[in-house]
Amino acid sequence: MSTVAHQPRQMLVTGGAGFIGSNFIRLLLADDPSVSIVNLDLLSYAGSRENLRNLPNESRHRLVEGDIGDRGLVADLLAEHHIDTVVNFAAESHVDRSIAGPEAFVRTNVQGTFCLLEACRRAWSESGGFAGRRFHQISTDEVYGTLGPGDPAFSESTPFAPNSPYAASKAGADHLVRAYHHTYGLPVVTTHCSNNFGPYQHQEKLIPTVIRACMDGRPIPVYGDGSNIRDWLHVDDHCRGIDRVLRYAAGGTAYNLGGDNEQSNIALVRRICGVMDELRPERAPHADLIDFVTDRLGHDWRYAINSEAVSRELGWQAQSDFEVLLAATVRWYLSLWQGT
Ligand code: NAD
């Protein structure tokens, strides 16, 4: 593996009260005693203080409630805490919401990212330059568009072809990140990840929705015929991949992170139903609850991600056993919702 390119110490993590950000903060506080974290989160419907309960070494974490698009606030945080590292998770993240109301996605994902980039450029230029600083943009495989059955998986050189307002807003942000490196030399890295699963995800997303419907004995909504394919990666694997890229990647680079684990939606839903059958046999078969509903507008058919570059160059690959961790995820949500 290559040598360390960056050692984070004073971090600004944005969107750290959401699903992936809170898992990342948990991992970092446990693993790196030299890091302190300011967590800037708007606490929108998607973020929750509950996700940050019982953090390890929590004296090194501070939650600030605010908007990444608030220039004054971001500038103050960068200066006051001598921030050397920004990891930008903050986003509007739900494709269905982006179809119903795209404006918030442009505001947070595009303008918010721009505000962070510009604040970093100014603050770091005025306080010693870019050496020892790093901006990490958390992006998605959805910027690459959709694949047919025999198409090769997305690589880092696949052209962007976003199809939903969500994906387009993430692609817009990624272009700004790239331009800030090319034009100003801002030390950026970007990671494009596939679908995550694990604890602390908002209930509106597919896996928690299916578990909750099984728990309540309600219909499980599945879009179209359920044939759409996604690559699934456990959130801990994703967070370890982010950490690897953050520390070891060269400035200006982008890497794909995937689980090499393609599943059709219907296969995934049936698998969850199978886990529920084992845990709640009195309600089996849960698959009887499956309810095919009108397809999402413009629904991408298949995502697949080629992570060979990060494996070859930085030594990261997904470690987790999908079936074991999917079952653990189902148990985690059941225990969270017990009594609700
Ligand atoms: P999430 O919706 O669970 O969390 C987003 C967080 O951002 C929330 O805590 C929310 O309060 C906060 N936020 C929203 N707008 C904000 C603003 N203007 N200022 C400050 N905070 C704001 O999302 P997630 O699933 O944890 O995704 C995190 C990042 O990872 C996103 O950038 C997303 O595009 C990307 N991503 C997610 C997945 C996935 O499967 N969940 C896959 C690939 C990439």
Residues whose N, C-alpha, C, O or C-beta is under 5 A from the ligand:
A	BS01	NAD	G15 A17 G18 F19 I20 G21 L40 D41 L42 L43 S44 A46 G47 S48 G66 D67 I68 G69 N88 F89 A90 A91 E92 S93 T108 G112 I138 S139 T140 C193 S194 N195 N196
